[in-house]
Amino acid sequence: MFHFEAYLMTTANMSVNSVDYVGNSRYVFNIKGNDYRLIAVISFNAQKVHVHFIGTHAKYDKINDIKNS
């Protein structure tokens, strides 16, 4: 049996510096030495990932409500 959640988190941690859960099914990935950020909604039950934001750390800092972005 394929376990999407374990695969995704293992793969994500191998490719990026860190992944933080910020609530409301949203995860923030720090990429390239924290120069870039990616916000994604991850539905482990449905095995889907929806990317909400990809950009520089400076642009990420301007987001007011990450949990609902």
N, C-alpha and C positions, 0 to 999 in steps of 0.2 A: 504494500500500500504506500502510495506517495504522500508525504506529509509536506504540504505547501508551506505552512508556517515555519517549520524548521528549516526547510530549504531556503526560503526567502531571507530569513534572518541570518543564516550562515553565509549565504552569498553576499548579502548587503554588508556584513561586517568585514568580509574579505576585501571589498572593493572601496570602501569609504572609511574615513577616520572614525566616525561615530554615528549612531542613530539614536534619536531621542523620541520617546512617545510624549506628545504634548496634549493628548486628550482628544475626544471626539473622533476616534479612529485615525488621527493624523500623526504622521511620523516625520521628523525633520532629519535629513541626511546631511552631514557635513562632508563636503567634497573638496579634494585638492588642498589639503592643509588648512581647511576651514575658510578657503577663499570663496567658495560657492556653497549655496544651500539649495536643497530640493525638499519641497513639502509634498507629501503624498498621502492620500487616504487609502488605507489597506483594508480590504475585506478578506479576512482569512477563510471564512466559511464559503464565500463565493469564489475565492481564489482570484481576486481581481485587485489591480493597483490603478489608482487614478491620480495622475500627477497634477497638482494644483499650482505649483510655482517652481521655476528653476531660475536662479539668478545669483548675483554677487551677494556677499555678506552685507554690504552697505544697503542694497535694495531690500534685502530680507529684514533688516533692522527697521525699515519704514512701515512694515506691515503691523497694523494696530492689533488685530485679533487673529492670531495664528490658528486657534482652535476652530475658527469659522471662516478661514480664508478660502 
